[in-house]
Amino acid sequence: AALTTLRQLGVDIVLDDFGTGYSSLSYLRRHAIDKLKIDRSFVRLLDGDGNSAAIVKALIDLAMALGVDVTAEGVETEAQKMLLVAMGCRQLQGYFLSPPLEPVQLLGLSG
């Protein structure tokens, strides 16, 4: 009920660190979410571990099938970026793209 109320107020619901901890596939079935963020532990091993790559690809495909945005966290190399883009992930987050910034610093960025 609380999530429904928040969504009605215009708040996006995001599952952070998806694939670890308390996140589970049942959240995707039970709750209307707007985005899931793939945990950095999977992204970190992308280019050296076939299992991590398979999991990341499956999560991206699942999010697309559900009409949910997906962000890959912890992108630290060009190779990771290229693999994620090839898998269909269009939202990336990590030090390869930018270190964390203060809000005032964002004003100076341009696309």
PyRosetta script that sets phi, psi and omega in degrees:
from pyrosetta import init, pose_from_sequence

init()
pose = pose_from_sequence("AALTTLRQLGVDIVLDDFGTGYSSLSYLRRHAIDKLKIDRSFVRLLDGDGNSAAIVKALIDLAMALGVDVTAEGVETEAQKMLLVAMGCRQLQGYFLSPPLEPVQLLGLSG")
pose.set_psi(1, -40.0)
pose.set_omega(1, -179.1)
pose.set_phi(2, -65.0)
pose.set_psi(2, -41.6)
pose.set_omega(2, 179.2)
pose.set_phi(3, -65.3)
pose.set_psi(3, -39.3)
pose.set_omega(3, 178.2)
pose.set_phi(4, -62.3)
pose.set_psi(4, -43.8)
pose.set_omega(4, 178.8)
pose.set_phi(5, -62.3)
pose.set_psi(5, -44.0)
pose.set_omega(5, 178.9)
pose.set_phi(6, -62.4)
pose.set_psi(6, -43.0)
pose.set_omega(6, 178.7)
pose.set_phi(7, -62.0)
pose.set_psi(7, -39.1)
pose.set_omega(7, 178.5)
pose.set_phi(8, -64.3)
pose.set_psi(8, -25.5)
pose.set_omega(8, 177.4)
pose.set_phi(9, -84.9)
pose.set_psi(9, -1.9)
pose.set_omega(9, 178.0)
pose.set_phi(10, 95.8)
pose.set_psi(10, 9.7)
pose.set_omega(10, 179.4)
pose.set_phi(11, -84.6)
pose.set_psi(11, 129.4)
pose.set_omega(11, 175.2)
pose.set_phi(12, -78.6)
pose.set_psi(12, 141.2)
pose.set_omega(12, 178.8)
pose.set_phi(13, -103.5)
pose.set_psi(13, 121.2)
pose.set_omega(13, -175.4)
pose.set_phi(14, -123.7)
pose.set_psi(14, 131.7)
pose.set_omega(14, 172.3)
pose.set_phi(15, -91.9)
pose.set_psi(15, 108.8)
pose.set_omega(15, -177.5)
pose.set_phi(16, -89.3)
pose.set_psi(16, 153.0)
pose.set_omega(16, 178.8)
pose.set_phi(17, 53.7)
pose.set_psi(17, 39.8)
pose.set_omega(17, -176.7)
pose.set_phi(18, -62.6)
pose.set_psi(18, 137.2)
pose.set_omega(18, 179.8)
pose.set_phi(19, 104.2)
pose.set_psi(19, -6.7)
pose.set_omega(19, 179.3)
pose.set_phi(20, -132.7)
pose.set_psi(20, 169.3)
pose.set_omega(20, 173.9)
pose.set_phi(21, 58.4)
pose.set_psi(21, -129.3)
pose.set_omega(21, -174.3)
pose.set_phi(22, -89.0)
pose.set_psi(22, -3.0)
pose.set_omega(22, 179.8)
pose.set_phi(23, -72.3)
pose.set_psi(23, 144.6)
pose.set_omega(23, 177.4)
pose.set_phi(24, -153.2)
pose.set_psi(24, 166.4)
pose.set_omega(24, 179.7)
pose.set_phi(25, -63.0)
pose.set_psi(25, -25.8)
pose.set_omega(25, -179.9)
pose.set_phi(26, -64.4)
pose.set_psi(26, -27.6)
pose.set_omega(26, 175.8)
pose.set_phi(27, -61.7)
pose.set_psi(27, -36.9)
pose.set_omega(27, -179.6)
pose.set_phi(28, -68.1)
pose.set_psi(28, -30.8)
pose.set_omega(28, -179.6)
pose.set_phi(29, -81.3)
pose.set_psi(29, -39.7)
pose.set_omega(29, -173.2)
pose.set_phi(30, -85.5)
pose.set_psi(30, -26.0)
pose.set_omega(30, -173.3)
pose.set_phi(31, -123.6)
pose.set_psi(31, 141.1)
pose.set_omega(31, 173.4)
pose.set_phi(32, -79.7)
pose.set_psi(32, 113.7)
pose.set_omega(32, 179.2)
pose.set_phi(33, -116.6)
pose.set_psi(33, 160.3)
pose.set_omega(33, -179.2)
pose.set_phi(34, -102.5)
pose.set_psi(34, -27.6)
pose.set_omega(34, -176.3)
pose.set_phi(35, -155.5)
pose.set_psi(35, 147.9)
pose.set_omega(35, 166.8)
pose.set_phi(36, -122.4)
pose.set_psi(36, 143.8)
pose.set_omega(36, -179.4)
pose.set_phi(37, -113.2)
pose.set_psi(37, 118.7)
pose.set_omega(37, -178.7)
pose.set_phi(38, -73.4)
pose.set_psi(38, 127.6)
pose.set_omega(38, -176.8)
pose.set_phi(39, -60.6)
pose.set_psi(39, 142.7)
pose.set_omega(39, -178.3)
pose.set_phi(40, -60.1)
pose.set_psi(40, -24.4)
pose.set_omega(40, -179.1)
pose.set_phi(41, -62.2)
pose.set_psi(41, -30.9)
pose.set_omega(41, 176.3)
pose.set_phi(42, -78.1)
pose.set_psi(42, -40.9)
pose.set_omega(42, -178.1)
pose.set_phi(43, -66.3)
pose.set_psi(43, -39.2)
pose.set_omega(43, -177.6)
pose.set_phi(44, -57.7)
pose.set_psi(44, -33.7)
pose.set_omega(44, -176.2)
pose.set_phi(45, -99.6)
pose.set_psi(45, 6.9)
pose.set_omega(45, -173.9)
pose.set_phi(46, -51.6)
pose.set_psi(46, -49.9)
pose.set_omega(46, -172.0)
pose.set_phi(47, -86.2)
pose.set_psi(47, 2.2)
pose.set_omega(47, 178.9)
pose.set_phi(48, -128.6)
pose.set_psi(48, -2.2)
pose.set_omega(48, -174.8)
pose.set_phi(49, -137.1)
pose.set_psi(49, 111.2)
pose.set_omega(49, -179.2)
pose.set_phi(50, -61.2)
pose.set_psi(50, -32.4)
pose.set_omega(50, 178.6)
pose.set_phi(51, -65.5)
pose.set_psi(51, -44.1)
pose.set_omega(51, 178.0)
pose.set_phi(52, -62.9)
pose.set_psi(52, -41.3)
pose.set_omega(52, 178.8)
pose.set_phi(53, -62.3)
pose.set_psi(53, -41.1)
pose.set_omega(53, 179.4)
pose.set_phi(54, -65.5)
pose.set_psi(54, -40.6)
pose.set_omega(54, 178.8)
pose.set_phi(55, -65.2)
pose.set_psi(55, -45.6)
pose.set_omega(55, 179.9)
pose.set_phi(56, -61.7)
pose.set_psi(56, -45.4)
pose.set_omega(56, 179.0)
pose.set_phi(57, -60.8)
pose.set_psi(57, -42.6)
pose.set_omega(57, 179.5)
pose.set_phi(58, -64.3)
pose.set_psi(58, -39.9)
pose.set_omega(58, 178.8)
pose.set_phi(59, -66.1)
pose.set_psi(59, -40.6)
pose.set_omega(59, 177.5)
pose.set_phi(60, -63.5)
pose.set_psi(60, -46.9)
pose.set_omega(60, 179.2)
pose.set_phi(61, -62.3)
pose.set_psi(61, -41.4)
pose.set_omega(61, 179.2)
pose.set_phi(62, -62.3)
pose.set_psi(62, -46.8)
pose.set_omega(62, 179.2)
pose.set_phi(63, -60.3)
pose.set_psi(63, -43.9)
pose.set_omega(63, 179.2)
pose.set_phi(64, -62.3)
pose.set_psi(64, -42.3)
pose.set_omega(64, -179.5)
pose.set_phi(65, -64.6)
pose.set_psi(65, -31.6)
pose.set_omega(65, 179.3)
pose.set_phi(66, -87.2)
pose.set_psi(66, -4.8)
pose.set_omega(66, -178.3)
pose.set_phi(67, 72.1)
pose.set_psi(67, 32.2)
pose.set_omega(67, -177.5)
pose.set_phi(68, -111.5)
pose.set_psi(68, 136.9)
pose.set_omega(68, 174.8)
pose.set_phi(69, -65.7)
pose.set_psi(69, 152.9)
pose.set_omega(69, 178.4)
pose.set_phi(70, -136.1)
pose.set_psi(70, 136.5)
pose.set_omega(70, 177.1)
pose.set_phi(71, -123.2)
pose.set_psi(71, 134.3)
pose.set_omega(71, 174.3)
pose.set_phi(72, -95.1)
pose.set_psi(72, 123.1)
pose.set_omega(72, -179.8)
pose.set_phi(73, -91.0)
pose.set_psi(73, 153.6)
pose.set_omega(73, 170.8)
pose.set_phi(74, 77.3)
pose.set_psi(74, 28.4)
pose.set_omega(74, 178.3)
pose.set_phi(75, -73.1)
pose.set_psi(75, 117.3)
pose.set_omega(75, -175.4)
pose.set_phi(76, -123.1)
pose.set_psi(76, -5.6)
pose.set_omega(76, -178.8)
pose.set_phi(77, -137.9)
pose.set_psi(77, 159.1)
pose.set_omega(77, 175.1)
pose.set_phi(78, -62.0)
pose.set_psi(78, -38.8)
pose.set_omega(78, -179.6)
pose.set_phi(79, -61.6)
pose.set_psi(79, -43.6)
pose.set_omega(79, 177.5)
pose.set_phi(80, -61.6)
pose.set_psi(80, -44.8)
pose.set_omega(80, 179.3)
pose.set_phi(81, -58.1)
pose.set_psi(81, -48.4)
pose.set_omega(81, -177.4)
pose.set_phi(82, -64.1)
pose.set_psi(82, -42.2)
pose.set_omega(82, 178.4)
pose.set_phi(83, -62.7)
pose.set_psi(83, -44.5)
pose.set_omega(83, -179.2)
pose.set_phi(84, -64.3)
pose.set_psi(84, -42.7)
pose.set_omega(84, 178.1)
pose.set_phi(85, -63.2)
pose.set_psi(85, -41.9)
pose.set_omega(85, 178.4)
pose.set_phi(86, -63.6)
pose.set_psi(86, -29.3)
pose.set_omega(86, 178.2)
pose.set_phi(87, -80.1)
pose.set_psi(87, -8.0)
pose.set_omega(87, 178.5)
pose.set_phi(88, 101.5)
pose.set_psi(88, 4.7)
pose.set_omega(88, 178.8)
pose.set_phi(89, -80.6)
pose.set_psi(89, 124.7)
pose.set_omega(89, -176.1)
pose.set_phi(90, -108.6)
pose.set_psi(90, -6.8)
pose.set_omega(90, 178.9)
pose.set_phi(91, -121.0)
pose.set_psi(91, 117.6)
pose.set_omega(91, -177.2)
pose.set_phi(92, -122.7)
pose.set_psi(92, 149.7)
pose.set_omega(92, -179.8)
pose.set_phi(93, -142.1)
pose.set_psi(93, 134.5)
pose.set_omega(93, 176.2)
pose.set_phi(94, 157.9)
pose.set_psi(94, 171.3)
pose.set_omega(94, -176.1)
pose.set_phi(95, -62.0)
pose.set_psi(95, -25.8)
pose.set_omega(95, 178.0)
pose.set_phi(96, -60.6)
pose.set_psi(96, -34.6)
pose.set_omega(96, -178.3)
pose.set_phi(97, -88.6)
pose.set_psi(97, -40.1)
pose.set_omega(97, 179.6)
pose.set_phi(98, -176.0)
pose.set_psi(98, 143.7)
pose.set_omega(98, 170.4)
pose.set_phi(99, -72.3)
pose.set_psi(99, 166.9)
pose.set_omega(99, 176.0)
pose.set_phi(100, -57.4)
pose.set_psi(100, 141.7)
pose.set_omega(100, -177.5)
pose.set_phi(101, -123.7)
pose.set_psi(101, 149.6)
pose.set_omega(101, 171.5)
pose.set_phi(102, -74.9)
pose.set_psi(102, 152.3)
pose.set_omega(102, -179.5)
pose.set_phi(103, -52.3)
pose.set_psi(103, -39.8)
pose.set_omega(103, -178.9)
pose.set_phi(104, -64.5)
pose.set_psi(104, -30.8)
pose.set_omega(104, 178.3)
pose.set_phi(105, -69.1)
pose.set_psi(105, -29.0)
pose.set_omega(105, -179.8)
pose.set_phi(106, -66.2)
pose.set_psi(106, -28.0)
pose.set_omega(106, -179.6)
pose.set_phi(107, -62.3)
pose.set_psi(107, -28.2)
pose.set_omega(107, -178.6)
pose.set_phi(108, -86.1)
pose.set_psi(108, -4.6)
pose.set_omega(108, -179.7)
pose.set_phi(109, -84.3)
pose.set_psi(109, 146.1)
pose.set_omega(109, 173.8)
pose.set_phi(110, -130.6)
pose.set_psi(110, 150.5)
pose.set_omega(110, -178.3)
pose.set_phi(111, -72.6)
pose.dump_pdb("model.pdb")
